[in-house]
Amino acid sequence: MERLRSSPLHANISTALDKHLEVIHVVQSRRKDEIVNASNRQRQGAPRCQDDRDVFALALAIREMSVATRKARTTLWCAFQMTLTK
């Protein structure tokens, strides 16, 4: 969109996209932690109960990702609208 406008977009657009990417990495990390901890418990012969801390951490990360996704979509829509107005 910056190329179409021949000028840089507002800094908030880049910030929102960077935040979205950061939150995606956090969700991936929480999911990996959950998988590793579950496999360690299974290897140790522990009962099949889920550790709530992993699930809660993942749920919070997904909630943050949802908020960041909405913001990123909104900022991309705004950038698109600014590109069209020329």
Beta strands, then each sheet from edge to edge (+ up, - down):
end
